[in-house]
């Protein structure tokens, strides 16, 4: 073969090789873009899962916070009711023990005593006890000359 025939054949081979190389490069670029897109899609899916987990965690934390706040509010209300009940029971017990003493002072005040200072002292003590009862919200129920109503007394 002559040199002149080799050159066109080589040129054609070179063109074919160049075209093949270009096609290969295009395919590689396409594959590279495709794998990048797949990697990005995988990363997006992974981030979406993490976001979903984080949102679920936030919901659980908010729910726990609300439950804890409600539990604390219930505890505070229950404690206040118990405190009020203890105060009412203590007042009731104290008054129940002091009423017989007040009755004794009333009897002593009605007793004829030759010593005026002594009688005055008994009256002052009785008055002080009645004022203490008044400050606690305890009032005497007028019963003298009225018909006895057991239901009314029971309610008190």
C-alpha positions in Angstrom: 0.0 0.0 0.0 1.1 3.4 -0.8 1.6 6.0 1.6 -1.2 8.1 0.2 -3.7 5.3 0.6 -2.6 4.7 4.2 -3.2 8.2 5.2 -6.8 8.4 4.2 -7.4 5.0 5.9 -5.6 6.2 9.0 -7.5 9.4 8.9 -10.7 7.4 8.7 -9.6 5.2 11.6 -8.6 8.2 13.6 -12.0 9.8 12.9 -13.7 6.6 13.9 -11.6 6.4 17.1 -12.3 10.0 17.8 -16.0 9.5 17.3 -15.9 6.4 19.5 -13.9 8.3 22.2 -16.4 11.2 22.0 -19.3 8.8 22.3 -17.6 7.1 25.3 -17.0 10.5 27.0 -20.7 11.5 26.4 -21.8 8.1 27.9 -19.5 8.6 30.8 -20.8 12.1 31.4 -24.3 10.9 31.2 -23.6 8.1 33.6 -21.8 10.5 35.9 -24.7 12.9 35.8 -27.1 10.0 36.4 -25.1 8.6 39.3 -24.9 12.2 40.8 -28.6 12.5 40.4 -29.1 9.1 42.1 -26.7 10.1 44.9 -28.6 13.4 45.3 -31.9 11.6 45.3 -30.6 9.1 47.9 -29.3 12.0 50.1 -32.6 13.8 49.8 -34.5 10.7 50.8 -32.1 10.2 53.8 -32.6 13.9 54.9 -36.4 13.6 54.6 -36.3 10.5 56.9 -34.2 12.5 59.3 -36.6 15.4 59.1 -39.5 13.1 59.8 -37.8 11.6 62.8 -37.0 15.1 64.1 -40.6 16.2 63.7 -41.8 13.1 65.5 -39.4 13.8 68.3 -40.6 17.4 68.6 -44.2 16.2 68.7 -43.4 13.7 71.4 -41.5 16.4 73.4 -44.4 18.8 73.1 -46.9 16.1 74.1 -44.7 15.2 77.1 -44.4 18.9 78.1 -48.2 19.4 77.9 -48.8 16.2 80.0 -46.2 17.4 82.6 -47.8 20.9 82.7 -51.2 19.3 83.3 -49.9 17.0 85.9 -48.2 19.9 87.7 -51.5 21.9 87.6 -53.4 19.0 89.0 -50.8 18.5 91.7 -51.0 22.2 92.6 -54.9 22.1 92.8 -54.9 18.9 94.8 -52.3 20.3 97.2 -54.4 23.5 97.7 -57.6 21.4 98.3 -55.7 19.3 100.9 -54.3 22.4 102.6 -57.8 23.9 102.8 -59.2 20.7 104.1 -56.5 20.5 106.8 -57.2 24.0 107.8 -60.9 23.4 108.0 -60.4 20.2 110.0 -57.9 21.9 112.4 -60.3 24.8 112.9 -63.2 22.4 113.5 -61.3 20.3 115.9 -60.0 23.4 117.8 -63.5 24.9 118.1 -65.0 21.6 119.2 -62.5 21.5 122.1 -62.9 25.1 123.0 -66.7 25.3 123.0 -67.1 23.4 126.3 -64.6 25.9 127.9 -66.7 28.8 126.5 -69.8 27.2 128.0 -68.0 27.0 131.3 -67.1 30.7 131.1 -70.8 31.6 130.3 -71.9 29.6 133.4 -69.3 31.3 135.5 -70.3 34.7 134.2 -74.0 34.0 135.1 -72.9 32.8 138.6 -73.4 35.4 141.4 -70.0 36.4 142.6 -69.3 38.8 145.5 -66.0 39.9 143.9 -66.7 42.3 141.0 -63.1 42.2 139.7 -63.3 38.4 139.4 -66.7 38.6 137.6 -65.3 41.3 135.3 -62.2 39.1 134.5 -64.5 36.1 133.6 -66.6 38.4 131.3 -63.5 39.7 129.6 -62.2 36.2 128.9 -65.6 35.1 127.6 -65.7 38.2 125.3 -62.1 37.5 124.1 -63.0 33.9 123.2 -66.2 35.0 121.3 -64.1 37.6 119.4 -61.6 35.0 118.5 -64.4 32.8 117.2 -65.8 35.7 115.2 -62.4 36.3 113.6 -62.5 32.6 112.5 -65.9 33.1 111.0 -67.7 31.2 113.7 -71.0 32.8 114.8 -73.4 31.9 117.6 -76.7 30.6 116.4 -79.5 32.0 118.4 -81.4 29.0 119.8 -83.1 30.4 122.9 -86.9 30.4 122.4 -86.8 29.0 118.8 -88.1 25.6 117.7 -85.3 23.0 117.4 -84.6 21.9 113.8 -82.3 18.9 113.7 -81.7 19.2 110.0 -80.5 22.8 110.3 -78.2 21.8 113.2 -76.9 18.9 111.2 -76.0 21.1 108.2 -74.0 23.3 110.4 
